[in-house]
Amino acid sequence: MSKLGDKIKEIRTSNNLTLQEFADSLGYTSKSTITKIEKGNNDITFSQMIKLSQIYSIDLNELADNKIINVDLLKYSLPNLEFREINKDNFYNVCMLDVNSEDKEFVASNEMSLTKTYLFKTIGTYVLPIAIYRNRVPIGFIMITKGYIGDNIKGEYINNYCILRMMIEAKHQNKGLGKLALKQLIEIIKSISINESFIWISTEEKNSKAIHIYEDNGFKKTNDYCGEEIILKYDLSK
Ligand SMILES: CC(C)(COP(=O)(O)OP(=O)(O)OC[C@H]1O[C@@H](n2cnc3c(N)ncnc32)[C@H](O)[C@@H]1OP(=O)(O)O)[C@@H](O)C(=O)NCCC(=O)NCCS
């Protein structure tokens, strides 16, 4: 049995539900799907996990075995480029990081992005905001999500990690830090991936610099769009 399978069985039995009743509550037609999930032979999608956590009031992170939140950011830090969580000590400085005026149309302010983390948490969307430091000074911001982020995104994108935000403060750009941060970020996402098949990112097609660093790090353009933005994917199966 898998750990997740064990947990799901525990939720079902503690609610005194039969396999069929439990299957019905989650919208599965057959009870055999639940048997397979409990035995660890079938995967449960992230959106089903969200549903399950909401119906049975289970913390989503607990359900996912804390695998998706316990990111040891320090492990992925380099001498000149450190990843740190956002906390009371750096929140204000991260909010103050800004891009050039001509780049503002490409990325929301960090203040707005951090506000969105609150919203995402209320709807069960996984979110990990990260501050990028250089020589102990915050110089950039990245935000990873997984789950519902808006109506214009299809199912497969909801079940895979998204790099929803990425910015390097204007005065620190063009020094190779964005590329390096992205490379390390891919390693972080790989380390927390369970059944995901890709990482995705979207950007305005005219944002040639961002597209350059994404493609340079192995992302490929798709024919899909998130609103007006083209989606690029990084294949995790390689
Ligand atoms: C996109 C961004 C994160 C890149 O970070 P950065 O630290 O400036 O990037 P780097 O210095 O690591 O790399 C820049 C690369 O782009 C190339 N580049 C610079 N200007 C470019 C342009 N106009 N078009 C294409 N490539 C460009 C550089 O030559 C370099 O590539 P190389 O190392 O292969 O020569 C940063 O510029 C930024 O914050 N931009 C504003 C916000 C934004 O657009 N975020 C992405 C939203 S999807």
The ligand as an SDF file (V2000), in Angstrom:
LIG
                    3D

 48 50  0  0  0  0  0  0  0  0999 V2000
   13.0880   37.7350  -17.5350 C   0  0  0  0  0  0  0  0  0  0  0  0
   14.0540   37.9390  -16.3780 C   0  0  0  0  0  0  0  0  0  0  0  0
   13.5660   37.1400  -15.1630 C   0  0  0  0  0  0  0  0  0  0  0  0
   15.4370   37.4170  -16.7910 C   0  0  0  0  0  0  0  0  0  0  0  0
   16.3560   37.6110  -15.7380 O   0  0  0  0  0  0  0  0  0  0  0  0
   17.8470   38.1780  -16.0120 P   0  0  0  0  0  0  0  0  0  0  0  0
   18.6150   38.0040  -14.7590 O   0  0  0  0  0  0  0  0  0  0  0  0
   17.7710   39.5210  -16.5760 O   0  0  0  0  0  0  0  0  0  0  0  0
   18.3450   37.1530  -17.1420 O   0  0  0  0  0  0  0  0  0  0  0  0
   19.8070   36.6030  -17.4110 P   0  0  0  0  0  0  0  0  0  0  0  0
   20.8000   37.6890  -17.2380 O   0  0  0  0  0  0  0  0  0  0  0  0
   20.0470   35.3740  -16.5960 O   0  0  0  0  0  0  0  0  0  0  0  0
   19.7130   36.1140  -18.9070 O   0  0  0  0  0  0  0  0  0  0  0  0
   19.3310   36.9980  -19.8950 C   0  0  0  0  0  0  0  0  0  0  0  0
   19.4720   36.2710  -21.2280 C   0  0  0  0  0  0  0  0  0  0  0  0
   18.5580   36.8670  -22.1480 O   0  0  0  0  0  0  0  0  0  0  0  0
   19.2960   37.3810  -23.2480 C   0  0  0  0  0  0  0  0  0  0  0  0
   18.5820   38.5970  -23.6150 N   0  0  0  0  0  0  0  0  0  0  0  0
   18.7080   39.8350  -23.1090 C   0  0  0  0  0  0  0  0  0  0  0  0
   17.8230   40.6720  -23.7030 N   0  0  0  0  0  0  0  0  0  0  0  0
   17.1510   39.9170  -24.5970 C   0  0  0  0  0  0  0  0  0  0  0  0
   16.1130   40.1920  -25.5290 C   0  0  0  0  0  0  0  0  0  0  0  0
   15.5880   41.4060  -25.6360 N   0  0  0  0  0  0  0  0  0  0  0  0
   15.6410   39.1860  -26.3010 N   0  0  0  0  0  0  0  0  0  0  0  0
   16.1520   37.9260  -26.1980 C   0  0  0  0  0  0  0  0  0  0  0  0
   17.1430   37.6040  -25.3450 N   0  0  0  0  0  0  0  0  0  0  0  0
   17.6170   38.5880  -24.5580 C   0  0  0  0  0  0  0  0  0  0  0  0
   20.6980   37.5980  -22.7420 C   0  0  0  0  0  0  0  0  0  0  0  0
   21.6160   37.5830  -23.8070 O   0  0  0  0  0  0  0  0  0  0  0  0
   20.8490   36.3940  -21.8320 C   0  0  0  0  0  0  0  0  0  0  0  0
   21.0100   35.2170  -22.5670 O   0  0  0  0  0  0  0  0  0  0  0  0
   22.4470   34.4690  -22.7640 P   0  0  0  0  0  0  0  0  0  0  0  0
   22.9870   34.2300  -21.3890 O   0  0  0  0  0  0  0  0  0  0  0  0
   22.1030   33.1950  -23.4900 O   0  0  0  0  0  0  0  0  0  0  0  0
   23.2880   35.4070  -23.5530 O   0  0  0  0  0  0  0  0  0  0  0  0
   14.2030   39.4310  -15.9810 C   0  0  0  0  0  0  0  0  0  0  0  0
   14.6900   40.1180  -17.0820 O   0  0  0  0  0  0  0  0  0  0  0  0
   12.9230   40.0850  -15.5000 C   0  0  0  0  0  0  0  0  0  0  0  0
   12.6390   40.0960  -14.3140 O   0  0  0  0  0  0  0  0  0  0  0  0
   12.1420   40.6650  -16.4280 N   0  0  0  0  0  0  0  0  0  0  0  0
   10.9110   41.3710  -16.1020 C   0  0  0  0  0  0  0  0  0  0  0  0
    9.8490   40.4470  -15.5780 C   0  0  0  0  0  0  0  0  0  0  0  0
    9.5150   39.3470  -16.5420 C   0  0  0  0  0  0  0  0  0  0  0  0
    9.4090   39.5310  -17.7540 O   0  0  0  0  0  0  0  0  0  0  0  0
    9.3360   38.1460  -15.9710 N   0  0  0  0  0  0  0  0  0  0  0  0
    8.9310   36.9950  -16.7090 C   0  0  0  0  0  0  0  0  0  0  0  0
    7.4490   36.9550  -16.7520 C   0  0  0  0  0  0  0  0  0  0  0  0
    6.8760   35.5430  -17.6130 S   0  0  0  0  0  0  0  0  0  0  0  0
  1  2  1  0
  2  3  1  0
  2  4  1  0
  2 36  1  0
  4  5  1  0
  5  6  1  0
  6  7  2  0
  6  8  1  0
  6  9  1  0
  9 10  1  0
 10 11  2  0
 10 12  1  0
 10 13  1  0
 13 14  1  0
 14 15  1  0
 15 16  1  0
 15 30  1  0
 16 17  1  0
 17 18  1  0
 17 28  1  0
 18 19  1  0
 18 27  1  0
 19 20  2  0
 20 21  1  0
 21 22  1  0
 21 27  2  0
 22 23  1  0
 22 24  2  0
 24 25  1  0
 25 26  2  0
 26 27  1  0
 28 29  1  0
 28 30  1  0
 30 31  1  0
 31 32  1  0
 32 33  2  0
 32 34  1  0
 32 35  1  0
 36 37  1  0
 36 38  1  0
 38 39  2  0
 38 40  1  0
 40 41  1  0
 41 42  1  0
 42 43  1  0
 43 44  2  0
 43 45  1  0
 45 46  1  0
 46 47  1  0
 47 48  1  0
M  END
$$$$
